[in-house]
Amino acid sequence: MKKVQPHHKMALPTSPTSRGALAQLGEKGYADRYRARGEPIHPVAVEFSRATRNVVAFAAERA
């Protein structure tokens, strides 16, 4: 069995919402080269508040 080494890719989409950022990650094709290798992909988007400087929402999916 082939052991898959985890890869972590961080992108900073400009969408104001976590759902919008998650959609933007898919549209830009950031994970395409890893998907082609058959590696597991787990896109995660985190929404930060400029006012409170805290995480206010997040979205994740299995691709």
TAWOCOR-V23648 format. One record per backbone hydrogen bond with DSSP energy under -0.5 kcal/mol. NH is the residue of the N-H (numbers start at 1). CO is the residue of the C=O. E is the energy in kcal/mol with one decimal. If there is no record, write none. Layout:
((NH:CO:E) (NH:CO:E))
//
This chain:
((4:2:-0.5) (5:3:-0.6) (9:7:-0.5) (11:9:-0.5) (13:11:-0.6) (21:17:-2.3) (22:18:-2.2) (23:19:-2.1) (24:20:-2.2) (25:21:-2.1) (26:22:-1.5) (27:23:-2.4) (28:24:-2.4) (29:25:-0.7) (29:26:-0.6) (30:25:-1.3) (32:29:-1.3) (34:31:-0.6) (35:31:-2.5) (36:32:-2.2) (37:33:-0.7) (38:35:-1.3) (39:34:-1.9) (45:59:-3.2) (47:57:-3.4) (48:46:-0.5) (49:54:-2.8) (50:48:-0.5) (53:49:-1.6) (56:47:-2.8) (57:47:-1.3) (59:45:-2.5) (61:43:-1.8) (63:41:-1.7) (63:61:-0.5))
//
